[in-house]
Amino acid sequence: MNLLFDLRVLSLLLALVAGFELFPILLALYLGENPMPLVQAFLVAAAAVLSGLFFSRKARSELNPRDGFLIASLGWFLASFFGGLPYYFHGGLDLPSAFFETASGFTTTGSSTMTDIEAWPQCILLWRSFTQWLGGMGMLLMAIAILPFLGVGGTQLMKAEVPGPTKDRMTPRLVHTARALWGVYTLITVIGMIGFMFCGMTWLEAVNHAFTAIATGGFSVKNMSIGFYAPFAQWWAIVIMALGGMNFLVHYRVIVFRDWKAFTYEELIGYGVIIFTFTAFIVAVLLRWNPLWDLEEVLRHSLFQVVSIMTTTGFASTDWEQWPAITQLLLGLLMVIGGMSGSTGGGIKVVRVLVLLKTIPSVTARLLQPNQVVVSKMDHQPIPREILENAVALFLLAMGYVLFGGMLLNAMGMDLLSAMGASLTAWANVGPGFNTVGAMDNFAHVPDFGKIIMASMMIVGRLEIFTILMLFSSKFWKD
């Protein structure tokens, strides 16, 4: 491995994170708020960046796969620590809580330890939303887009950071792919901002919610989340969240090439079918539960929560924990499924669910005719064996990881339902869990060590376990 160059890339990544702190600093000056917590955090990060660049000044510009996985793993942890310093210097959160809040931001989880969000300065809340926007598309992917010299070994960084079993390029050069992804991402963000302003939000509220909706993050500037706003804002949020949960390859092909065949991808169709089916079932259950409920309100809240949970955004338009138990079970299942591959959503991804489902007929056919050759296909192409192995392995690892995390949190004093819900929502990067960490609750009461564990689970979930798991292999560290 090229550890000196790894240090250099990590330093530049931290410089990128610190640079974005200048925007909330400018907002603080504009609004007359105290910018010092952000300034202090910026100076601490700048000192770390300069130190790293100094010690790595003689590094060779060369990356191999192991360097990529090491940078991705350490980069997300470092960004979460230094990105949490504004909360700590402000005095509202201790270090474990600040680390939790920022890890939740960068991984677009949306869980929060803030008990009164509206009491925080607007500049801090903008930084909070910025962390989700940066983490949504990927900080390393932004570094590749901005720093062309990373394009040579940037493929390793992209493989380690971009969620999903496939890492398709949209253009021949990786740098151009990174810029195209960020360009589409920024375009939809701007459209989201404009739409939220038309729905009655102030320009600053629109910016915050556009950042966190397209990133499928779920941070809001209101204690009631998106439920504070009028129904039009909630309908618009559904649109932006759904776009964030889609593969950005689809957006790129439709926007740039007008390639309408992108809408025929099986994963996209499966994504839509799941949303429609779960929404219809929940609407039916809620109308049976309360026949006097207004149909538009039932449809809006049902669709909103299905899209919010499946895309792992975590916005809440209502307290769905008050709904019948079967609806909560369905929402829990959606947490596991997550968004599409190549989206900003978490979970195991729709494509992996489809791959696993497509193996069932194949296994059944072989049982009936052992000598029969059965090939599972997706989009008229055979499913590679490595994709199937990836889907099975990730599902098993994820469920074991969630169970282990829940047991640890339960041992710290959390009741079993809350502990398992917290573990699941951390790994899947959703935000709300169940019981004491539900849709209208927060994570302030979680023990400090539990917050560190959950923050780590968020990062592991964002990088899809394998990236972190490699670091514990003896072969990884051998030359």
N, C-alpha and C positions, 0 to 999 in steps of 0.2 A: 504493500500500500504506500501511497505518497502522502504521508501524514502532514508534512509541511504545507502542501497544496490544499489538503483538507482544511487545515487551520485558516488558510487564506480565503477559501470559499466561505467558510463559516463566518469569518470576520466581515466579508462583503455582504453576506446575508443579514447579519446583525446591523450593518450600516444601512441596508435597505429598510429594515424594520424601524430603526431610529429615525431615518429620514422622513418617514410618514408621520412621525410625531410632530413635525413642524406644522402640519395642517391644523390639528387641534390647538396648538400653541397660538397660531394666527387667529383662530376662532375665539380663543380666550381673550386676546387683546382687543378684538372687535367687539365682543360682548361686555368687556370690562370685568371679566372673571380673573381669578388668580392663576397665572400660567406656571407658577414655580414648580408644582409637582411634576408637570410634564418636562419642564426645563431641566430639573434635577435628573429625571430618568434619562433624558437625552444625553446629558453630560456623562453620566455613568456608562451608558452604552457606547458613547464616543470614545471614552478612555479604553474600554475593552476592545473596540475596533482597532484603534491605533496600536495598541499593544500586540494584537494578533497580526496586523499587517507588518509590524516591525520584525517580529520573530519569524515571519514566513516570507520575508523579502527575497530570499534566494531559492524559493520553491520552484520546482519544474512544473510547467503547465501540462499535467497529464493525469487523467482519471481512469481507473479501472472499475469493474462492477462493485468490488468491495468498498472502494472509496465512496461510490454513490450511495450505498446503503448506510455507511457510517455517517456521511454528511447529512442525509435525510433524517436519520434518527436523532443525532445530536442537535441538528439545526432546529428541529421543532421544540425540543426541550429548552434550548438556549433562548429561542424567541419567546417562549412562554414565560420564562423567568424574567428576562429583561423587559418584556412587554407588560409585565405586571407591576413594575416599579411605580408608575404613576398612581395606581390605586394605593400602594403602600405609602408613598410620600404624601399623598393627600390626607392620610390618616384614617381612612374609612375601613381599610382591610389590613389584616396582618399578612405576613409573607405567605403562609400556606393558602389563605383565602385568595390573595392576589394571584398566586401561581395557578390556582384552580380557575379563577375568573378568566385569565388570559389563555390558558390551555383550552377552556371552553370556547373562547372566542376564536382562536386560530384554527381549531378543529371544527368550527361551526357547530358545536354541540348545543350551546344556548342555555345550559344549566348555569344558575347564578347563585352567588352568596350574598348579593345585595338585598337587604330587607326593605329598603325604601328607595327605589330607583329614581323617583322624581326629585329626591333631595340632593342628588349628585349634580355637580356643575355640568353644563352642556358640553364643555370642551372634553371632559373625561368621558362622557357618554358617546361623543363622536369618536374618540379613540377606541372605545369599546366596540362600536359598530365597525370601525376600520379594521380591527383585528379579524372580524369575521369575513369581511370582504377580501382581505389579503389571503386569508387561509382557504377561502372557498375554491379559488382556481389553483392555488398552490404558490407558496412563497418561492420555492426553488424554480418553479416554472417562470415566475416573473423575473428571477435573477437571470435565467437563460435568455429571456427576451431582451433584457436590458444590457447584459454583459455578453457580447458575441463570442468572447474567447472561451466561454463555457460550452459553446456548441459542439466542440470537439469531443468532450467526454460527457456532454449534457444528457446523452441518451441514458446513461447510468442513473443520473439524478431523476429523470422523468420516470424511469421504470420503478424507482424506489418510492416516488411520491404520488404519482397519478393513480387514483383508485380504479379498480376494475381488473378483470383478467386479461384484457387486451390493451395495448398502448399504441394504437394506430396513429400514424402521422397523416396530417392533412396536406402537407407540402413536402417536397423532397428534402429541404433543409430544416433541421430541428429548430433553429432560431426563428425561422419564418413560421413554423407551426406554433411555437410559443406565443409569438406576436399575434398570430391570427386568433388563437384561443382568447388571449387577453383583450383583443379588439372586439370580438363578439360579446364577451363578458361585459366589457365596459358599455357597449352599445345598449344591451338589454338593461343594464343598471340605469343608464340615463333615461330610457323609456319608462322604467319603473318609477323614477323620481318624478317625472312629469305627470304620470298617471296618479300618483299619490297626492300631488298638489291639487289636481283637478278633483280629487275625492275629499278635499277639505283640510288636508294637513298643511302646516306651515312648511316653508322651504327646508328648514332644518330637520323637522320630523320626517319629511319626505326623503331627504338624503339618508338619514339613519335607517329608515325602514326599507328603502331600496337596497342599501348595502347588505342588510341582513336577510332580506327575502330572496334575492337572487343567489346569495351564498348559501341558502337553506340553513341559516344559522339560528334565527329566532330571537335574538336580543331585541328588546323594544325599549323605548324611552318612557313608557308608561307602566305603572304597576299592574294595570289590567291587561297588559299586552295589547294586541291588535283589537281586542274586544272593547277597548275604550272608544274606538272610532266608529263612524257610521257604516251601515251595511255595504255601501259602495266601495269603501276602502277595503273591507274584508273580501269582497268579490275580486277586486283588483289584486289583492295579496295572493289569492288562490292562483291567478294567472301567472304571476311572477314566480311563486314557489314551484308551480308545475314546470315552468321553463327551466328553473334551476335544477330540478330533478331529472331533466332530460340529458341525454348524451350531447355534449356540445359539438360533436361531429355532425349531428343532425342540423343544429342551428347554422353551422358554417356552410354546409352544403346547400341549405335552403336559401340563406341570405346572400351568399356570394355567387352560387352557380344556378340558383333557382331549380335545384335538383329535387323535384317533388317525389321521386322514388324513395327518398330518405324516409318518407312517412310509412313505407311498407316494411321497414325493418321489424323483424319479429319481436325484438326486445321492446321497441316503442309500442307496438300493438299490445304486447303483454302488459306493459306499464299502464296503458289506457284501460284495458279490460279489468285489471285489478282495481284501479281507482273507481271505475263505474260500478263493478260488482259489489265492492265493499260499501260504497256510498248508498247504493240501492237497498242493501240489506239493513244498514243502520237506520236509514230513513223509515223503512218498514217497521223496525223494532221500536223506534221512538214514537211513531204515530200510534202504534198499538199500545205503547206505554202511556201516552198522553194524547188521546184523540183530539183534544181541543187546541193543540199546539198549531200555530200558524204554519202553513205548508212552506212558504218561502223561508221562514226562519229555520224550520227543521232541515230543509234542503241545504241552506247556506251553512249552517253549523256542521252538518254531517259531512258535506263535501270539503269544507274548510279543514276539519280535523283529519279526515282521511288523507288529503293532500299534504297537510302540515306534518303529519306523523310519517307518512310513507316517504316523503322527500327528506325526512329527518330535520325539518326546519324547527318545529317545536313551538311555533306561535299558538296561542290559544284564543279562540273567539268566545269561548264559554268554558265553564268548569265541567269537562266531560267525565270527571270522576263521579258526578252525580247521576250519570246515565246508568242504565241496566248493565249488569256484570258482563253479559255477552258482548256488548259493544266495546267494553274496555279490553276484553280478551282479543277481539279483532284488531284493535289499535295496537296491542302488544305484538301481534303477529306482523303487522305492517312495519313495526320498528325493526324486526329481524330482516324483512325483505329489503327495505330501503329503496333508493332511487336507481336510476340506470347507470350502467358502466360509463365512465367518462363524464359523469355529472358532478355537481358539488354535494350530492347526497351521500349518506353513510349506508350502514347495513351491509348485507352480503351481496346486494345488487340483483336486479331483476334478471339479468342474463344468467347468473348462476342458478337461480331458482328454475328458470326454463331448462337449463342444461340438465339439472338433477331430475326434473319431471320427464324429460325426453329419454332418460335412461330406463324408466320403468317399463315402457313397451318393449324395449330392446331385451331387457332381462327376461320378461315374460315370454317373448318369442323364442329365446334360446332354451328356456325350460321345456317348451313344447317341442322344439326341433333343435337339439344340441349342435347339429352340424351346420345349421343355417347361419349365414353371414349377415348380420344386421348392422347397418350403419346409421347412427343418429345424425340428423342434419339440422342446421339452423340457417335460415336465409338461403336455402338450397345448396349449402356447402356442408361437407362432413365436419362434425365437431372434432377438433384435434384431441388426442388422448390427454395432452398436457392441460387442456382447458377443463376437461372432466375431472382430472386428478386435482387441479386447483380448486374446483368447486367443492368437491367432497372434503378435501383437507381443510379448507377455510371454514366450512360449516361446522365440522367436528371440533376444530380448534376454538372457534368462536364460542360455541355452546359450552365447552369446557372452561374457557376463559371467563365467561359470564358467570358460570356456576361458582368458580373459585373466587372471583371478585365478590360475589354476593355473600359467600361464606365468611370472607374476611370482614366485610362491613357488618355482618350480623354478629360476629365475634366482638366487634367494637361497641355493641349496644343497640344497633339499629334493629327494629323488628324485621322478621324474615321477608315480608312482602316489600317493605321499603328498601331493604338491602338488595334484594334481587332486582327490583325496579331500577334502583340507582346504578347497579352494575350493568344492566342491559342498556340503559339510556346512555351511559358513559361509553361503552364499547361501540354502540350503533351511532353515536354522535347525534342523538335526538334532542335531548334537553329535559323534558318532563319525564318523571317516572310514575310510580304509584304510591298511594297512601300518603306518607308524610313528605314525599318529594314529588307530589302530583302537579297537575297543570297550573294551579294557583298557589303553589308553595315554592320554597327555595331551599338551598342546600346549606344555609348558614349554620344549622344545628349539627351538621356532620362533623365528627371529631377531626382535628387537624391532620392526623395521620391518614384518616379516611379521605380527606380532601386531596392529599398528595397521591394516594392510590388511585382515586377516581380521575384526577388530572392525567396521571400516567396512562390509565386505561383509555382515556379519550385520544391521546396521541397514538397509542398502539392501534386503536380502532381506526383512526384516520389513515394510518399507514398500512392497515390491513394485516397486522400480526407478523407476516412473513419477514418484513423488513427488520423488525425488532428481533424476531426469533433468530435470525442469522447471526446476530451479535453474540449469542450464547453458544454458538458452535465453535468447537476447537479448530476446525478447518478454516474458519473465517480469518483467524489470526495467524495462520501459518503462511509463510512466504512461499 
